């Protein structure tokens, strides 16, 4: 058998405009696509009907069908990626392994270990940028040449660089890689592969949660600035899960919306911003971006946390958001900010508790964005606003759901004697929060 290349699908579950797949096909050798259901990740999930696992499974099944129609094989396995890659490269004459980059600490360490093991076999490991527009240290401050830690100047430099390079051929950040077209005419490896693992064999069951469509609603984008803060409206794209797992490419989305709505474009820039924060400041994964915020004495009352997770705080907009999250795996972004602020600043519960809960529930969970959002809410992150910004649950409700449409959808007992009374005095809790923060940050802020 002649030499082959592998392409390893990960956060890029699509054939079209897939940069790593494009590079694998361009290398000239027959390509064997690979997907690994990573036991290191899946075995830690407590919900065995996790909607994200079902979604990934369906997407991998779809990829398998498409690849086999083109005459190729798709190697799909469940286990430790290190072991699976070692097995494939031992059984088959692999010359190259291609994949798209992963910026999280687990992914980086995994890839480094695999790269080192492949070098012993004289196999090269090629990684491509695909899930962000600009990565790592591509956008640096002009004065110091260091990573930006505040969003506004980062976004300005991001837009300047994009504009300067849009017509720069292969250096165009939004370049479409015709991986799907190339796939039609490139040799695919046709080899014996293991049986496609079942959900049951991985100890999972199908989920009943619906996944939003990946079709872009252009009217939503056009009216995004006016409607995005009102959870009762269809004002956001709901594309987060597709960006997270790469069923929709970030370049494709950016090409479609770049001239439609700058506020929407800013949301895509936030993704890049938090990804480069995680890459350049990896301590944020476990600790506060601003280390002195690790000195805060959190109350961490487990009963209070349970009422927050179950949507029974007695604060309607908070409760509606948590119930929406629990039922659908989605929460409107304005409500995400409020529920996070309420947990950290009204209940004085460590932001890491909330971050972990969102990680378990959100369909679109992304470590960099989730961590960035929670640290923003807690005041411990990159945001330039002072720590004493505390959302008022009552004011947020009256401003963004004045007719209680969203609240009544998710909290049907709202307005009746059956609805929970407020679990805290929000004004008093704000004062306690400020005192706790001031004590921790005294002399350090």
N, C-alpha and C positions, 0 to 999 in steps of 0.2 A: 504494500500500500504506500502511495506517495505521501509526502509531508502535507500537513493541514494546519490551519489556524483555528483557534477557538474564539468565539465571541460570547462573552458572559453577560447576559441580561441581568440588570439589578433594579435601579430606580428609573428605568427607561423602557417600559413595556410597550414598545411600538416599533414598527418596521420603518415608518416614514421619518425623515429628518432626524436620524439617529447618528450622531457624529462618530461614536465608537464603532458601530456596525459599519458605517461608511468606510472608516479607516481599515477595518478588517477586510472588507471586500476589495478595497483598492490595493491591498498588499499582494494580491494575485494568487494566493493559494486557495484551494477549496476550504470553505468555512463551515465549521460545525457549531451551531448556536447551542448555548448551554444556559439552563436556569437551575438555581439551587434553592430549594426551600430550606433556609438556614435554621438548623435546629438550635443553634446558640441563641437565636432571637425568638423563634416560635415556642420553644419549650418554657420560656419565661412568661408567656401570656397566660393569664389566669382564666380569661373568658374563652372557652373552647368553641364558641360560636362567633368569634370575632369577625365583624363584617369586613375588615381589611384583608383578612386571610382568604375569605370567600372571594372577594373582589380580585385579589392577586391570582387566585387559582383559576378563575374564569378567564382572566386576561392571558395567562400562560397557556390555557387550553386553546384559546383563539390563535395565539402565536403558533402553536404546534400545528394547527390545522392549515394555516397559511403557508408555513415553511414546508410542510409535507406536500402540499399542492404544487410547490415549486420543485419538487423532487429531492428535497433534502431531509436530513434527520434532525431531530431536536432532542438533545440530551437533557432530561429533566430528572432531578434526584432530590432526595430529602436527606439532610445530614450536615455534618461539619464541612464548610466549604474547603478547608485545608485538606481534608481527607478526600473529598470528591474530586478536587482538581488534581491531587496526586494520583488518584486512581485512573482518571482519564488520560493524564499525560504519561502514565506507565503503560496503559493498554494500547494507546494510539500514537502514531508518529507526529506529535504536535511540535510545531516550530515556533508559533507565536500564540500568546493569549492577549486578546483585546478586551477592554471594558471601559466604561465611563467612570469618572472619579467619584469617590465618596469622601465627604469632608468631615464626617463624624469620627470621633476617636476610635470607636470599635472598628469601623470600616478602614480607617487608615492603618491601624495595627494589623488587621487581617490581611490587607493588601501587601503590606511590607513583609509579613511572614511568608506569604505566597510567592512574592517576587524573589525572596532569598532562596526559597526551596526550588524554584524553577531555574534559577541561575546555575544550580548544581547540575541540572539536566540540559544546560545550554538552550533554554527556552526563554525568549524575551517576553516581558509583560509590558504592554502599552496601555496607558491611561489617557482618556480624552476628557475635555471639559464639555459637559452637556446639560447639566441641570440648572445652571445659572448663566447669566449673560457675561458678567465679569466675576472673577474668582480671586481668592487668596490675596495676593499683593498687587493685583492689576490696577487698582484704584488707590493711590497714595496721596497724601497731602503734598502740595507743591512746595511748601516751605521746608518741612522737616523730612519728607520722604518716608513718613510713617503711616500706618493704617489709620483711617478715620475712626473716631469713636463717637462722633455725633452725626446724626442722619442728614441734617440739612446740607452741610458742606459736602458730605459724601455724595448725596443725590445730585448736587450741582456738578461735581466733577464727573460723575457717572454719565450725566446727560451730555456734557461737553465731549467726553471721549466717544460716546456713541455717535453723536452728530459728526464728529471729525472723521470717523471711520466707516460710515454707512456706505460710501461709494468706493471703498478700498479693497475691491476684489476679494481675495481669500482671507483678508484681515477684517472683513465686515463682521461685526459681532452678531448680526442677525442673519448671517448667511444660511441658506437652506441647503442641507446636505442630502443629496438625492440617493439616500441609502435604499429606499424602496425600488427606485428605478434600476439602480445598479444590481439589486438582488435578482431582478428578472433575467439578467444576462451574465451573472457571475456563477461560477461553479460552487455548489453546496456539497458538503460531504454527506455521503449516504452510507452510514455504518449501522451496525447493530447497537441499539441503545437499550437501557433498562426500561422496564414497564413504567408507565406514567404513574407516580404515586397517587393514591387516593387521599381525600381529606381525612377519611377515617383512619388510614394507616399513619397519619401524622397527628391523630388524636384530636381532630377538629370536626365540626359539624357545620352544615350550611347555615348562613345567617339569613334572617328575614328582613334585615334593614336594607332599604333601597339606596342605591348609589345615584347621585345626581348625574344628569347627562353631561357629556363633555362638549356638547355643541355650544358655541359662543352666541349669546344673545346680544346682538349689537345695540339694541335699544337700551339694555341694561347698562352697557358701557357708556353710551352717549349721555344717559341721565344719572350716571354714577355719583357725581359730585353732589347732586341735589337729594338723592334717595338713599345713599349708602348707610346713613345713620339710623334709619327707621326700620326696626326689625319686622314690622307688620307688612312692609312693602317688599316686592320682588326687586330689590335694589342692589343685590350683589350677584356675582357670577356663579357662585357655588362650584368653581372649577378647582378648588384647592386639592381635592383628593386626586384629581387627574394630573396636576402638576407634581404632587408628591410622589406618585408612582410612575410618572413619565408616560402615561397613556396619552397625554397632551404635552408636546414639547414647549419649553419656555420661549424659544426663538419664534416658533410659529405663532404663539399667542402675542408676543411683543410686536411682531410684524403686522398683525391684524389691528392692534389697538393704538399703536404709537402716535397716530395723528388724530385719534378720536377723543381721548380724554386724558389729560395730564394727571389728574387725581388717581385714576386707575393705573396709569403707568407707574406712579409713585409706589403703589402697593407691590408691584413687581420688583421695584428697586429695594424695597424693604427686605424682600427675600434675599437678594444679593448682599445687602448690608449685614443682616444677621448671620449669613453663611460665612462672610469674611471675618466677622467678630469671633465666631466659634473657631475658625481656623487660626486666627492670629492671637487669640486670647483663650486657649483651651481650658483654662481654669474655670471659665463660666459654666462649664458642664456640671460642676459639683458645688461651686462657690459663687458668691456675689462678684459681679464685675468690679465693683468698688469694694475692696476688701474690708473696709471699716464697717460695712453693713452686715458683715458676719457677726458683729458684736451685739446685734439687737437681741434682746431677751423676748423671744416669742412666747405667747401663752400656750399655744399648741393644745388646746382643749379638744379631746377626741369626740366628745358629744357635740360640741359646736361644729366640728368638721363633718360629722355625720349628718347634721341638719343641713349644712351647706350642700353636701353631695346629693342629698335626696330632694333638694328644692323645697325645704320646709322652714325657711328662716323667718317667714312673716314679712319679707320685703318682696313685693310681687315681681318686679323685673328681674331680680336675682333668681327667684324661684322659677320663673318661666324659662330663663336661660338654662338653668341646670337640668330642668326636666326635658327641654328640647335636646340637650346634649345626651342625656341618658337614653332617650327614645330613638334618636336619629343619628347620633355620631357627629352632629353639626351644631354649632352655635354661632349666631350672628356676631360679627366682630365688635360692634358697639357694646353688646351684652357681655362678650368675653372680657372686655376691659373693666366693665362694672363688676362682674362676679369675681374677677381677680383682685380688684381694689378692695371689695368687701371682705374677702377672705384674709388678705394680708393686713389691711389697715383698720377695718372695723372689728374683725375677730382676732387680730394679731396672731395669725397662724402662718408659719413659715411658708414662703412662696414655693419651696420645693415640694411641699405636700400637694399644693394645687397643680403644679407643673406635672407631677407624677400622675395625678388623677386625669388631667387632660390628655396625657400621653396614652393612657389606657382607653380613653373614650373617643377621641377625635379621629374621624376618618382621615383627615388631612394632617395628622400629626407629623410634624417635622421638628427634629430636635432643636435646630438653630432658631427657627421662628418661635417655637413654643417657649424655649428658654428666654429668648429676647423679650417676648411679650410679657412673661411673668416677672422678669426682672424690671421691666418698664413699669409695671403696675406696683411693684414693691418699692420702687425708687432706687433699687440697688444696681441698676443697669446703666446703659449708655445714655439714657435720656437726659437732656440738659435741664429739664424742669426740676424745681426743688422737690425734696421728699415730702413736703407738707401739702402737695396736691392730693386731695382725697375726694373721690367722687361721692356725691350725695345720692343715695339710692332713690330718695323721694324726688329730688330735682331731675335726675336722669329719666325717671319714669314719666314725669309730667312733660318733659321736653321731647322725648323720643317715642313715647307710646301714649299720647294724651287721651286717646279714645279707648285705651286698654285692649285693643284688638289682639295684639300679640300675647298679652298677659292672659286674656280670657281663653285663648286657644290652648295654652299649656297649663293654666291654673284654673280649671273650671269652677272651683269652689271659691274663687276670689269674689269678694263682696258679700259673702254669706257668713253665717256664724260658724261654719265649718273650717274657715280659713284660719291658719295659724296666726297668733298675735306676734308682733315683732319680737325677735329673740333678744334684742339689745336696744338700748337708747343710742341712736346713731350719732347724736351730738356728743354724748358722753364718751362713746367709743372713739370718736375722733380725737378728743382731748387726751384720752389714755394712750392712743397711738402716738400722738405728737410727743408726749412725755417719754414714752419708751424709746422713740427714735432719737430724741434730743439727748437722753442719757447715754445711749450707745455712741452717738456721733460727736459728743462734746469734745471739742478740741481737735476733731479729726475731719470735719466736713469742710 
